[in-house]
Amino acid sequence: MPNEPLAEITDGEQLFRKIIEPYKGKVIYLDVWGTWCGPCKNMMQYAKASKKLFAGKDVIFLYLCNHSSDKSWKNIIKEYGLASKSAVHYNLPDQQQDAIEKYLGVHSFPTYMLIDKEGNIVNREAPRPYMSDDLLNAVYKLLEK
C-alpha cells in the first residue's frame, strides 16, 4: 500500500486506526515482521496455506514490515508469494513503524495479532500461521460475531 496518505501521522494509535479503517467489517490477521528476521521468514512458508483456509471469507492479512529496505521487502513478498487480494502490505518509515509497534506492544518478531470486525485488537498473541487448527478456530469465532 502507498504510504503517502499516512505521511503526516506520527501517533502510533492514529496510524494503526488509519491503516485498518478500510477493513471495518472484516477480521484482520496482523503479522509484524522484518526481512532480516529468520523466524519471520520461516513463518512465511505457511502464509499461502493460511490464506487458503479463509478464501472467500471476510479476512484480511495485514503485514507491517519492520526496518527493511523497499527492495528486500518487495523481494520477500515475491519470494514467498505473499501478494493476494486478501493481503495488505506496508513498509512504513522507521519513525512510523516504531510508533505503531509501541502502540501495539510489539516486543518480538514475528508478532501476530487478531483484530475483530470493529477494529478492536482481541488477541495480541494470535496463533502462528503453522498452527492452522488454532488459527482457524480463533478467526471463525471472530467471523461469527
WOMO-V635146 format. One record per residue. N is the residue number from 1. RES is the residue in three letters. SS is DSSP state (H for helix, E for strand, - for the rest). PSI is psi in whole degrees, -180 to 180 (999 if undefined). D_CENTER is the distance of its C-alpha to the mean C-alpha in Angstrom with 2 decimals. Layout:
n=<N | N>
res=<RES | RES>
ss=<SS | SS>
psi=<PSI | PSI>
d_center=<D_CENTER | D_CENTER>
This chain:
n=<1 | 2 | 3 | 4 | 5 | 6 | 7 | 8 | 9 | 10 | 11 | 12 | 13 | 14 | 15 | 16 | 17 | 18 | 19 | 20 | 21 | 22 | 23 | 24 | 25 | 26 | 27 | 28 | 29 | 30 | 31 | 32 | 33 | 34 | 35 | 36 | 37 | 38 | 39 | 40 | 41 | 42 | 43 | 44 | 45 | 46 | 47 | 48 | 49 | 50 | 51 | 52 | 53 | 54 | 55 | 56 | 57 | 58 | 59 | 60 | 61 | 62 | 63 | 64 | 65 | 66 | 67 | 68 | 69 | 70 | 71 | 72 | 73 | 74 | 75 | 76 | 77 | 78 | 79 | 80 | 81 | 82 | 83 | 84 | 85 | 86 | 87 | 88 | 89 | 90 | 91 | 92 | 93 | 94 | 95 | 96 | 97 | 98 | 99 | 100 | 101 | 102 | 103 | 104 | 105 | 106 | 107 | 108 | 109 | 110 | 111 | 112 | 113 | 114 | 115 | 116 | 117 | 118 | 119 | 120 | 121 | 122 | 123 | 124 | 125 | 126 | 127 | 128 | 129 | 130 | 131 | 132 | 133 | 134 | 135 | 136 | 137 | 138 | 139 | 140 | 141 | 142 | 143 | 144 | 145>
res=<MET | PRO | ASN | GLU | PRO | LEU | ALA | GLU | ILE | THR | ASP | GLY | GLU | GLN | LEU | PHE | ARG | LYS | ILE | ILE | GLU | PRO | TYR | LYS | GLY | LYS | VAL | ILE | TYR | LEU | ASP | VAL | TRP | GLY | THR | TRP | CYS | GLY | PRO | CYS | LYS | ASN | MET | MET | GLN | TYR | ALA | LYS | ALA | SER | LYS | LYS | LEU | PHE | ALA | GLY | LYS | ASP | VAL | ILE | PHE | LEU | TYR | LEU | CYS | ASN | HIS | SER | SER | ASP | LYS | SER | TRP | LYS | ASN | ILE | ILE | LYS | GLU | TYR | GLY | LEU | ALA | SER | LYS | SER | ALA | VAL | HIS | TYR | ASN | LEU | PRO | ASP | GLN | GLN | GLN | ASP | ALA | ILE | GLU | LYS | TYR | LEU | GLY | VAL | HIS | SER | PHE | PRO | THR | TYR | MET | LEU | ILE | ASP | LYS | GLU | GLY | ASN | ILE | VAL | ASN | ARG | GLU | ALA | PRO | ARG | PRO | TYR | MET | SER | ASP | ASP | LEU | LEU | ASN | ALA | VAL | TYR | LYS | LEU | LEU | GLU | LYS>
ss=<- | - | - | H | H | H | - | - | - | - | - | H | H | H | H | H | H | H | H | H | H | H | H | - | - | - | E | E | E | E | E | E | E | - | - | - | - | H | H | H | H | H | H | H | - | - | H | H | H | H | H | H | H | - | - | - | - | - | E | E | E | E | E | E | E | - | - | - | - | H | H | H | H | H | H | H | H | H | H | - | - | - | - | - | - | - | E | E | E | E | - | - | - | H | H | H | H | H | H | H | H | H | H | H | - | - | - | - | - | - | E | E | E | E | E | - | - | - | - | - | E | E | E | - | - | - | - | - | - | - | - | H | H | H | H | H | H | H | H | H | H | H | H | H | ->
psi=<148 | 142 | -12 | -46 | -15 | -4 | -36 | -5 | 124 | -15 | 128 | -43 | -45 | -42 | -47 | -46 | -40 | -40 | -42 | -12 | -46 | -9 | 18 | 140 | -3 | 153 | 137 | 127 | 109 | 133 | 114 | 118 | 176 | 148 | -23 | -5 | 110 | -50 | -33 | -50 | -34 | -39 | -26 | -28 | -18 | -3 | -44 | -43 | -39 | -42 | -35 | -34 | -32 | 19 | 131 | -1 | 166 | 67 | 132 | 136 | 110 | 120 | 123 | 116 | 134 | 123 | 60 | 147 | 153 | -37 | -51 | -35 | -51 | -37 | -42 | -42 | -44 | -48 | -41 | 6 | 46 | -8 | 135 | 172 | -27 | 5 | 139 | 128 | 135 | 137 | 84 | 156 | 152 | -45 | -43 | -41 | -42 | -44 | -43 | -37 | -37 | -47 | -43 | -16 | 35 | 126 | -9 | 165 | 137 | 158 | 133 | 137 | 157 | 135 | 129 | 179 | -22 | -3 | 15 | 136 | 114 | -15 | 110 | -4 | 61 | 155 | 143 | 160 | -31 | -14 | 62 | -41 | -45 | -42 | -45 | -49 | -45 | -44 | -41 | -33 | -40 | -36 | -32 | -18 | 999>
d_center=<12.34 | 15.35 | 15.32 | 18.86 | 18.41 | 16.58 | 19.16 | 21.29 | 18.83 | 19.09 | 18.36 | 14.98 | 15.16 | 16.42 | 13.76 | 10.96 | 13.26 | 13.95 | 10.45 | 10.00 | 13.76 | 14.01 | 12.22 | 14.70 | 16.23 | 13.21 | 11.19 | 7.41 | 5.65 | 2.81 | 3.36 | 5.67 | 8.28 | 11.49 | 13.88 | 16.60 | 15.16 | 17.04 | 15.31 | 11.87 | 13.75 | 15.57 | 12.64 | 11.80 | 15.14 | 14.05 | 11.22 | 13.97 | 15.60 | 12.68 | 12.39 | 16.18 | 16.25 | 14.85 | 16.53 | 18.19 | 16.51 | 14.72 | 11.21 | 8.27 | 5.43 | 2.95 | 3.20 | 5.37 | 8.50 | 11.25 | 14.85 | 15.18 | 17.61 | 16.80 | 18.95 | 17.30 | 13.75 | 15.23 | 17.22 | 14.48 | 12.69 | 16.26 | 17.42 | 14.92 | 14.90 | 11.21 | 12.33 | 13.09 | 13.86 | 10.96 | 8.31 | 7.46 | 7.45 | 8.61 | 11.04 | 12.56 | 16.05 | 16.55 | 17.95 | 15.12 | 12.49 | 15.02 | 15.49 | 11.97 | 11.71 | 15.19 | 14.49 | 11.68 | 14.04 | 12.16 | 15.09 | 14.11 | 11.93 | 9.92 | 8.70 | 7.15 | 7.65 | 8.89 | 9.85 | 13.11 | 14.70 | 16.19 | 13.14 | 14.05 | 12.03 | 13.99 | 12.81 | 11.80 | 12.57 | 11.16 | 12.74 | 11.69 | 11.59 | 15.32 | 16.24 | 16.45 | 19.02 | 17.35 | 13.99 | 16.19 | 18.22 | 15.58 | 13.89 | 17.43 | 18.67 | 16.28 | 17.19 | 20.82 | 20.85>
